[in-house]
Amino acid sequence: MATVELFYRENGIVEGTIKGSTIKTIRFKREQQKELIEQIKQITGVYMLFSTDINNDDENKCVYIGKATELSKRLGQHDKNKEKDYWNETIVFTTTDNSFGDTEIRYLESRFVEIVKDAGRCICKNGNEPNIRKSK
């Protein structure tokens, strides 16, 4: 079984790693994005934009799931997009050595969309469905 290590910063940003792997995740509020620009600049990964605190049971909560070869640039585009003004929390999935390639991020994006839709706990705001075969 994998061990997940979580690091809580004083500013509320949470970073997680899986011990013995290069997988890394960062959870932060929308307004904290500028603090992370240098850390996620030119980093490839998958991200989730949440409409509300993910621990909240609000029935209107929604999520948008995307992928990017440069997370800081893509998240900046979302930040300026009036149609995606609903989000206030982000979770980024990447690697400590930036080793995700296009195949990995496409697969992760597709699986995350599939998992979110199957769980039915929030509205998935993705307009089109990522293209991989369903795994059942």
TORLUM-970073 format. One record per residue (C-alpha): residue in one letter; x, y, z. Coordinates in steps of 0.2 Angstrom, whole numbers, padded with zeros to 4 digits. Example, Ala and Ser with C-alpha at 12.3 -4.5 7.8 and 13.67 -1.06 7.14 Angstrom:
TORLUM-970073
@resn:A&x:0062&y:-0022&z:0039 .
@resn:S&x:0068&y:-0005&z:0036 .
//
This chain:
TORLUM-970073
@resn:M&x:0000&y:0000&z:0000 .
@resn:A&x:0006&y:0017&z:-0005 .
@resn:T&x:0010&y:0030&z:0009 .
@resn:V&x:0004&y:0048&z:0005 .
@resn:E&x:0014&y:0062&z:0013 .
@resn:L&x:0005&y:0079&z:0015 .
@resn:F&x:0013&y:0095&z:0018 .
@resn:Y&x:0002&y:0109&z:0025 .
@resn:R&x:0009&y:0127&z:0022 .
@resn:E&x:0005&y:0141&z:0034 .
@resn:N&x:-0005&y:0150&z:0020 .
@resn:G&x:-0017&y:0135&z:0018 .
@resn:I&x:-0008&y:0127&z:0002 .
@resn:V&x:-0007&y:0108&z:0004 .
@resn:E&x:0006&y:0098&z:-0006 .
@resn:G&x:0005&y:0079&z:-0007 .
@resn:T&x:0017&y:0066&z:-0013 .
@resn:I&x:0016&y:0047&z:-0014 .
@resn:K&x:0031&y:0040&z:-0005 .
@resn:G&x:0043&y:0031&z:-0017 .
@resn:S&x:0035&y:0039&z:-0033 .
@resn:T&x:0037&y:0056&z:-0042 .
@resn:I&x:0018&y:0059&z:-0041 .
@resn:K&x:0014&y:0076&z:-0033 .
@resn:T&x:-0002&y:0086&z:-0030 .
@resn:I&x:-0005&y:0104&z:-0024 .
@resn:R&x:-0021&y:0110&z:-0018 .
@resn:F&x:-0024&y:0129&z:-0017 .
@resn:K&x:-0037&y:0143&z:-0017 .
@resn:R&x:-0039&y:0153&z:-0033 .
@resn:E&x:-0032&y:0169&z:-0025 .
@resn:Q&x:-0016&y:0159&z:-0021 .
@resn:Q&x:-0012&y:0155&z:-0039 .
@resn:K&x:0000&y:0169&z:-0041 .
@resn:E&x:0010&y:0163&z:-0026 .
@resn:L&x:0013&y:0147&z:-0036 .
@resn:I&x:0017&y:0153&z:-0053 .
@resn:E&x:0035&y:0150&z:-0052 .
@resn:Q&x:0033&y:0133&z:-0044 .
@resn:I&x:0021&y:0127&z:-0058 .
@resn:K&x:0029&y:0137&z:-0073 .
@resn:Q&x:0033&y:0125&z:-0087 .
@resn:I&x:0026&y:0110&z:-0078 .
@resn:T&x:0015&y:0097&z:-0086 .
@resn:G&x:0000&y:0090&z:-0077 .
@resn:V&x:-0019&y:0088&z:-0074 .
@resn:Y&x:-0029&y:0101&z:-0064 .
@resn:M&x:-0047&y:0102&z:-0057 .
@resn:L&x:-0056&y:0118&z:-0054 .
@resn:F&x:-0069&y:0117&z:-0040 .
@resn:S&x:-0084&y:0128&z:-0038 .
@resn:T&x:-0084&y:0127&z:-0019 .
@resn:D&x:-0074&y:0119&z:-0005 .
@resn:I&x:-0072&y:0101&z:-0010 .
@resn:N&x:-0076&y:0096&z:0008 .
@resn:N&x:-0093&y:0105&z:0007 .
@resn:D&x:-0109&y:0096&z:0004 .
@resn:D&x:-0116&y:0110&z:-0007 .
@resn:E&x:-0127&y:0101&z:-0020 .
@resn:N&x:-0122&y:0115&z:-0033 .
@resn:K&x:-0104&y:0111&z:-0033 .
@resn:C&x:-0095&y:0108&z:-0049 .
@resn:V&x:-0078&y:0104&z:-0056 .
@resn:Y&x:-0069&y:0107&z:-0072 .
@resn:I&x:-0055&y:0095&z:-0076 .
@resn:G&x:-0041&y:0099&z:-0088 .
@resn:K&x:-0023&y:0095&z:-0094 .
@resn:A&x:-0009&y:0107&z:-0098 .
@resn:T&x:0009&y:0106&z:-0104 .
@resn:E&x:0011&y:0123&z:-0095 .
@resn:L&x:0000&y:0123&z:-0080 .
@resn:S&x:0004&y:0141&z:-0075 .
@resn:K&x:-0001&y:0148&z:-0092 .
@resn:R&x:-0017&y:0137&z:-0093 .
@resn:L&x:-0023&y:0141&z:-0076 .
@resn:G&x:-0020&y:0160&z:-0080 .
@resn:Q&x:-0031&y:0158&z:-0095 .
@resn:H&x:-0045&y:0150&z:-0084 .
@resn:D&x:-0043&y:0164&z:-0071 .
@resn:K&x:-0047&y:0177&z:-0085 .
@resn:N&x:-0061&y:0167&z:-0093 .
@resn:K&x:-0078&y:0175&z:-0088 .
@resn:E&x:-0087&y:0158&z:-0092 .
@resn:K&x:-0076&y:0149&z:-0079 .
@resn:D&x:-0078&y:0162&z:-0066 .
@resn:Y&x:-0087&y:0149&z:-0054 .
@resn:W&x:-0071&y:0141&z:-0048 .
@resn:N&x:-0062&y:0145&z:-0031 .
@resn:E&x:-0051&y:0130&z:-0028 .
@resn:T&x:-0039&y:0120&z:-0038 .
@resn:I&x:-0030&y:0104&z:-0037 .
@resn:V&x:-0015&y:0100&z:-0048 .
@resn:F&x:-0008&y:0083&z:-0052 .
@resn:T&x:0010&y:0083&z:-0058 .
@resn:T&x:0027&y:0075&z:-0055 .
@resn:T&x:0042&y:0081&z:-0045 .
@resn:D&x:0053&y:0079&z:-0061 .
@resn:N&x:0040&y:0085&z:-0074 .
@resn:S&x:0040&y:0068&z:-0082 .
@resn:F&x:0022&y:0067&z:-0087 .
@resn:G&x:0020&y:0066&z:-0106 .
@resn:D&x:0005&y:0070&z:-0117 .
@resn:T&x:-0001&y:0052&z:-0116 .
@resn:E&x:-0001&y:0052&z:-0097 .
@resn:I&x:-0010&y:0068&z:-0095 .
@resn:R&x:-0023&y:0063&z:-0108 .
@resn:Y&x:-0026&y:0047&z:-0099 .
@resn:L&x:-0027&y:0055&z:-0082 .
@resn:E&x:-0039&y:0069&z:-0088 .
@resn:S&x:-0050&y:0056&z:-0096 .
@resn:R&x:-0050&y:0045&z:-0080 .
@resn:F&x:-0054&y:0059&z:-0068 .
@resn:V&x:-0069&y:0065&z:-0079 .
@resn:E&x:-0075&y:0047&z:-0079 .
@resn:I&x:-0073&y:0045&z:-0061 .
@resn:V&x:-0082&y:0061&z:-0057 .
@resn:K&x:-0096&y:0058&z:-0068 .
@resn:D&x:-0098&y:0040&z:-0061 .
@resn:A&x:-0098&y:0046&z:-0043 .
@resn:G&x:-0111&y:0059&z:-0047 .
@resn:R&x:-0106&y:0070&z:-0032 .
@resn:C&x:-0104&y:0086&z:-0042 .
@resn:I&x:-0108&y:0093&z:-0059 .
@resn:C&x:-0094&y:0090&z:-0072 .
@resn:K&x:-0092&y:0106&z:-0082 .
@resn:N&x:-0081&y:0098&z:-0096 .
@resn:G&x:-0089&y:0102&z:-0112 .
@resn:N&x:-0082&y:0087&z:-0122 .
@resn:E&x:-0077&y:0070&z:-0116 .
@resn:P&x:-0059&y:0066&z:-0116 .
@resn:N&x:-0056&y:0052&z:-0128 .
@resn:I&x:-0050&y:0035&z:-0120 .
@resn:R&x:-0060&y:0019&z:-0119 .
@resn:K&x:-0070&y:0016&z:-0103 .
@resn:S&x:-0062&y:0004&z:-0091 .
@resn:K&x:-0074&y:-0008&z:-0084 .
//
